[in-house]
Amino acid sequence: MERTVPSTASEEIELYQRTYFSLLRSSAEVQIRTLEEAHARMGSLLHPAARETAPDMSAFVYTILRLPECMPKVQLVVLGQSTSTFARVGLGNVEEWEPVSALARRRRCYFDGRGVLACFIASRTDIDDIIPLLCAFQIEWNKIHTLLQRLPATFTLEHAEKDASRIEQLAQVLLISVADLEQLRILLGSNFVQYLQIIAERPSNLRVQLLNSSLSEYRRATRIWWENIETRFHELRNQPVYFVSSNPHSVVNLLASYPVQHEEELIAFLNEPENEGLLQEWADIQDSSVPSSRENFLYYVFKKYQRCQSLLEKEVSTEEHENACGIVRVPSEHIFDVEAQVIELASLIPRYIDSRLGEDFSFLAKSNALILNIDYPLGLAAYNILSKVAEQVVEVLGVFVTGKSATLNGVVGDVMIPNVVHDEQSRNTYLFHNAFAAGDVAPFVMFGTVLDNQKAVSVRGTFLQNANYMDVFYREGYTDIEMEAGPYLSAIYEMNRPQRHPVDEVVNLYGVPFEVGILHYASDTPLSKGKNLGAGSLSYWGMDATYGCTLAILRRIFQVEQARIQDQRRPRG
């Protein structure tokens, strides 16, 4: 179909991307400082104060949350798709290095302890993510480094942490508010003083090296990912599959309800001093003072319970319970970090299924279908993964996607349901029938608003957006900004047509012979300064929207499967 959407390309963003991709083609290491000017010129909505003398603390916090905690010790970042990629250039088995992680970005990384960080990438989207993160991190680090040199010789950072007047003085020297400095202190915790001391001691001079950017290498990594799953669960080749892209906890919790079965243990955990706020929330739920879901709250608490280091010795494990319910977890190995779960509908135990999913689950025993649930990937990795799944399974009965997005017209915690998606990767605009309407989700969302008939745009990266870019979309009614829907729809096109997806066209996907459902919950409001996940976190609001979306998806899967079973049993005339 002929293209009717105006061009959204930003010259500054395109220049930035061309710059770093051309430099990364070199076999040599690339200095991040050579990219700083192009990064600043872009005018990213996530980094609006890149050129200013004063630090952009929201951008700096955003990068700290999405880069490994070892970044102050890192000098070289090496990007590769698999362990063999790193080994071929003489780095050995990087999986023997120290595993490191970020608080808010799921990516497998290893640190050698001597300044080299190895990061596994799944597609070129990871490059579009990592390079801007490194640029923003270095720009803001060096601003703070320069400003810290102005501190009087008598000023010691150790005293600042315990003295309110010193904190105020430090904030003044850094040209930021006390609130911004306090946010950084909370984020860094006990490492706050040491972190600032390292920044004061030296400027950042990061280097980056891309080992292999070929499409075949990304496909090879995806093949390794799939083979790991198929080895654990051979039935995937022979039984029909509902493909779900969500997260590793919500689908499993709703189908096995392990946290609900261990309510007493979780409530005892709430009595710990640091959980006072959660304990009050539980009391309010018990006496119906707030509209929160009891089950959602227990799922939320259980996630915190699992993360609590002091409780690791108790070996709180759900594996045996989940396996009894027909749920097999498959962590990814040796490549990018996308966990999968394979769920046999016939093996689910009705008494453990969340009551909001229905009342009569007897039909499940007659099902031969599986749910393949994956931890939602980043950008183009979604296309690679769904394409591989479609090649390998006997039949796909539905594709259901839920994940975070930014909203231009809502607030954090809202749910958006698009039926139009413009994909910046393929430059296609996809029109499709979304299996969900507002009424499918709204009964399960207590705090946000559910907005259907929305128009979404799948961007190339979180930093790769500026005011002009967003204005074009907003004028055309695009209010839902995310990264995976477009790549998934490109794969769906190829699952239904005898050719590769087109480029720069309006594509009609109505009539696809299986269910397609896409739900997004708002985690950012980029047109409101500071209202991104560098400035806060979704917390319980995000859990409410997450479970609202997941309930809608599982209810739809059960409806489709029950109808399919009834149709199979109906005598043919």
N, C-alpha and C positions, 0 to 999 in steps of 0.2 A: 504494500500500500504506500501511497505517496506521503511524504513527511509533511505534517502540518504544525509541528511544534517549533517555536523559534529557537535559534541556536543559543545554547547556554554557555558556550565556552568562554572562559575568562582568559584573556591574553596573558595576564600575570601568572595564573595557575598553570597554563600550558607551558609557558617559558620555564617555570620552576621544574615541572616534571621532565621536560626535554633536557634540562641541564643535568639533573641528577642521573637520569637513565643513560645519557651519553657518557658521563664521567664513570659510571659504574661498569660500563663495558670494558674498561681498562682492567688488565690483570693486576695492576698496582693498587695500593691502598689510596683512598681518596680522603683528603682533609675536609672535615665538616665545615671549616671556616670558609672554604671556597663556595659553599652553598648558602651562606648566611644572608648575603645581599638579595639573592633571588627569593629566599624564604621571606624576608622582611617585606620586599616589594609586593609580594602576593596579597598582603593585607588580610590575613586569615582572621575569620571571626573568632577563632579560638586563641589567637595571638595578636590582638589589635594594637598592643603597645610595644611591638617588637623593636621599633626604632627609637623609642623613648629612653631617656637616661634612667628613669625610675623603673624598677623591676615590674614585670607583669606577673604578679603572684598567682593569679588564677591559672595562667598558662604554665608557670613553673610547677605548681602543684599537680596540674593535669599530667605533665610529663613524669613527675616522680611516681605517680600512681600507676603509670603504664610502662615504666622501664624497671628492670630488676634493681633490687635494693643495693647491689654492689656497684652501681654506676659511679660513685665517687672514686672507685679504684680502677675503673675501666679506661683504657687508652685506645684499644682497637676493638671494633665490633665486626665480626665475620658472619656473613649470611650464607646459609646453605640449606638444601632440601632434605638431606639424609645423612646418616653417620658416614656412609661411604663417600659422600661428597667432601666432607671435612678430612677424612683419612687420605683421600687422593692428593691433597695439597700438603701433606706432611704434618697435620695437626694431631694425628693418631686418633684414638677412640675418645671423642669429646664427652661421651657419656660417662667416662671415668672421672671427669672433672666434677667440680662442685655444682650440683643443680641449684639454680637460682630462679626466682620468679618475681613477677610484679603483682601488686595488689589488685589492679583493675584491668589487666590485659593477659589473656591466656595465651602464652607462647612458651614452647620448650626452649630453655636457655641453660648454658653451662659456662662456668667461670673457672679459668685455670689458676687463679690466685696471683697471677703475675701481670695482669692488665689486659688479657684477651677474653672477650665475651663471645661465645658461639651461639647464634640464634637460628633456630629451624624456621624456615618459611614454607608456606603452602602454595603461594601464588604471587603474582606481581603486586597484589593488593598489600601484602606484608611490607613490600618495599615502600609503597605509597604511605604506609603507616609509620614505619620505623624511621625513615629519613627525616620527615618533619618533626618527629618526636626528638630525635637527636639534635636537630638544628635549634629547636625551641629550648631544649634543655641547656645547650651550650651557650646560647645567647643570654639567657637569664642567669645562668651560673656566673658568667663573666661580668655581667652588670653588678651582681651582688659582690663578687670578688673586688671589683674596682671600688665600690662604695665602702666595703669593710676596711679598706686601707685608710679611710678618713677617721676611723675610731681613734680617740686619744690613747696614748701609750699606757695610761693608767687603767683603761677599760679592759676588763677580762670577761670573756663570753660566759665563763662558768658562773660568775656572779649575776649575770643578766637573767638567767633562768629562774633565780630565786628572789629577785628584787624587781618589784613592779616599776619603780622609777628607772631602773636600768633598761628594762624591756622597752619603756617609752622612748628612752634615749636611743636605743638600738634601732627602733622603728623610724625615728626621725633621720638618723644617719642613712638608713636604707631607703628613705623617701617613700615609705609605705605606711599604711595605717597599723595601729596596734592590733586590730582585728585580723588583718592579713598575716601579721607575724605570729599571732596566737594560733591561727589555722595551721601554719607551717609547723609550729611547735607541737601541736596535737598530732599531726600526721607523722612526724619523725619520732615522737615519743622520747625515750631515753637516749636516742641518737642525735637529738636536736643540737646540742652543743658541739659534739664531735663533727657533725655534718657541716656546721658553720665554720668550724676551725679549719676543716679541709678546704672549704671554699676560699677562706681568707689566705691560706698558704699558697695556693697556686691557681692560675687560670685553667680553664678546660681547653684541651686541644685534641678533640676526638678524631679518630680516623675510622673509616669503614671500608670493607672489602666484600664484594659480591662474588661468590665462587662460581656460580653457574646460573645463568638467567634463561636457559633454553626451556621452551614449552615441554619438550620431552622429559626434562628432569622433573618438572612439576607433575607430569603424568606418571612418571615412575614412582614418585613419592606417594601419589594417590593409590596406585596399584598396591604398593606395600601396605598402605593403610587398610585397603579392602581385604587383602589376603590374610591379614592378621585377624580380621573379624570372621571371615569365612572359615578359617581353620578352627575357630572356636565354636562355630555354629553352622554346620554343613547344610542344614535345612533351608538356609537362605536361597539356595539355588533351585529348590523344588517347590517352595510354598509361596503364595501371594503375599505381598508386603505393603503395609502402610508406612510411608516414609514420613518421619517427623523430625523437624529441626527445631530444637528448643534449648534444653539445658540438662545437666545430669541428675537433677533432683526432683523436679515437679511431677513429671510423668510417673516416675517410680513411686514417689510418695502417695500419689492419688490411687495407684493401682495396688500397692502393698501396705500402705499406711503404717509402716514401722513406728514412726514417732507417736501416732495415736495409741498404739498398743503399749507404748512405754511412757505414758503420760505422767505417772507418778515420779519416775526417775527424772523427767525433764522439769517438773515443778520443783523438785528438790534442788535442781541446778539453779532455778530462779532465785532461791534463797541466798545464793552467794551475794556478798555485798555489792559487787560490781553490776549486778543485774537488778538493782532496786527498781529502775524504771520499767523494766519488763514485767516484774512481779506486780506492779500497780496496774499495768495494762491487762494482765491476766485477771486480776480482781475485777476490773471494769467489765471484761468480757463475761465473767461468771455472773455478775449481777445485771447484765444487759445495759450497762451505762454507755457502751460504745457499740457500733454495729459490726465490729470485727468478727471474722469467722474463727471459731475455736480451733478448727482443723488447721487453717492457714497459720494461726499463731503457733501451734505446736510444730508445724513444719519449719517455721522460721527459727524457733528456739533450737530445734534439733540441728539446724545448720550451724548455729553458733556453738552449740554443745560439741559438735564434731571438731570444730576448729580450736577449741580450748586446749592449750598445751598441757595444762595441769591434769586433764582428764584422759590423756592419751594412754596412760598406763592401764586404764580400765578396759582398754581394747573394745570400745563401743563399735560393734560391727553389725552391719545389716546383711552381709552377703548370704548367710545361711537362710535367713528369712526370705530374701528376694529370690534366691534360687528355688525355694519351695513354691514360690508363686510364679515360676516360669520366667523369671527375669535374670538374664545373664549380662553382666557388665563386661565390656571389652575395652580396657585402656589402650590407647595407641602406643606403639613402640617404635623407636629408632627414626621417627619422622615427626611431622607436625602434631600438635596436641589437640586432637579431637576425639574425645571419648565416645563410645557407642554403647547402646544397650539393645539387646534383642529380647523381645517379649512374645511368648507364645500365648495367644488369647485363650486357647483351650485349657491352659494350665493355671490361669488366674484363679484365685480362691475368692469366691463371692463375698464372704464375710469380712474380708480385708479391703475390699474396694470402697473408696470414698462414697458415702451415701448420696452425695450430690450428683453422681454419675448415673443414678437410676435406682430402680428397685428390683427388677427381675433380670438377673444375669445368666439365667439357665441356658440361653442360646449359645453362650461362649463355649460350652463343652463340645458343641458340634462344629466349631470353627477350625479351619486349617490355616488361618492367616497369622502373620507375624507383624509386630510393630518394630521397625528399626528406628530408634530414637538416637539422634546424634547431638552432641554439644555444638551449638550453632557456630559455624566457621566464620572466617572474616573475608568478606568481599568475594573475589573470584574463586576462592577455594570452594564456595558453595556450588558453582557451576561444575568444577572438576569432580566433586564428590557425587553429586546427583547424577551426572553423566555416567560415572563408573557404576553406581548402583543400578541404574537403568539397563546398562549392558549386561549385568551379571545375574539379576533376579529374574524369575520366570514371569512375574506380572506385578506391576505397581498399581495398587488399588486407590491410592490417594497420596497427595503431597501436601503436607501441612507445615507451615512455617510460623514461628513466633519469635520475637526478639526485640531488643531495644531500638529506639529511634529518637530523633529529635523532632520536636513539633514547633511549627511557626504560628499556630493559632490556639494551642491548648496549654495545659500545665503538666508538670511532672506527675505521673501516675495515670494520665489519661490513656485510653486505648484507641488506636486508629485502625480502621479496616479499609484498605484501598481496593479499588477495582480498576485503577489506572496506575501503571508504574513506568516512569521514564528511567532508563538504565544508562548511566554515563559511561559504562564499560563498552557496551555495544552501540550506544547512542540510539537504541530503539525505544519506542514508546509502546508498551504492551497493554492491550485491553483484554480483560479476562473476567469470567464469572467467579467471584469470590464465594466460597461455600458458606461464608459467615455474614450475618447482618448484626446490627447492634443488639437486637433482642436475644441473640445467642450468647452474648457475653455479659450484658448489663446486669442480669440477676446475680452474677458472681463477683462483681466489682463494687466494693463498698465505698471507696474514697474518690475514685476518678470518674470521668465522663467517657462514655463509649461513643465514638464518632465513626459512622460508616459512610460509604460512598466518597471516600477520600482519594486524593491523588498523591502518590508517593514518588520520590526520586531516590534512586540508588546511586550514591556518590562514590568517588574513588577512594576517598580517605577523609577522616574527621577534620584534619587541618586544611584540606584542599577545598575550602569554601570561603568566599569573601562576600562583602555586602552587595556588590553588583550581581554576583552569581545568584545569591539568595533572592534578590529583588526580582530577577527574571522569573524564577520559579513561583514566587509568591503572587506575582501579577497574573500568572497563568493558572492559579488555584492549587499549586502543589504546596502542601503543608506538612507532609510526612517525609522526613529525611533519614535514610538508613543506608545499608551497604550490601544486603544480601538478596533482596527480593528480585531485582533485575537479573543477576546471574542465575538464580533458580529458574526464572521464567525463560531465560535463554536455553537452559537445559530441557525444560518442559517442551519448548518448541521442537527441539530435536528428538524428543521422545514420541512426537506425534506427526512429524513431517520427514520426508525422505531426503533431507538436506541440512546443512549447517545453518544455524540461525543467521538472518540477514543483518545488515548494518545500516543504521541511520534510516529506519523505516518505522511506520506505524504498523504494529503487528496485532492481528486479531486472533486471540487464543480461545474464543468461545467455541464450544464443541469438543474440547479435549475429553477423551473417553474415561477420565477418572477425576476424582474430586481434587480441587486446588483451593486451599485456604491459607490466607496470609493475615496475621494479626501482629500489630506493633504496639508496644507500650512505651510511653514517653519517658525518657531519662534525661533529656536536655531541652532547654528553650534557648537556642543560640541567638535569637534576636534580643534577649534580655541579658545585659552585661553581667557576667559572673554566674549566670544560671546554667552552668554546665557541670559535668561530674568532676571537674577539677575543683569546683567550689563546694561540693557536697557529695552525698551518695543517696541511692534510692531507698535503702533501708527497708522498713516495713511497708512503705507505700509501693515499692517495687514488687514486693512479695504478693501484695494484694492483686496487682494487675497481672503479674506472672501467672498466678494460679487461676485467675479469672479466664485468661486466654487458654491455659492448658485444660481446664475443665471443658471449655467449649470444644476444643479439638478432640478430646477423648469421647465426649458425648456424641460428636459427629461420627467418629470412627465406629462407635458401638451401633449407631443408627444404620450406617451404611452396611456394616457387617451383618446385622440382624436381617436386613432386607435381602442381602446377597444369599444368606443361608436359606431364607424362605423361598427365594426364587429358584435355588438349586433343587429344593425338595418338591417344587410344584410340577405336576405331571405335564409333559409336553404333548400338545395336540398333534 
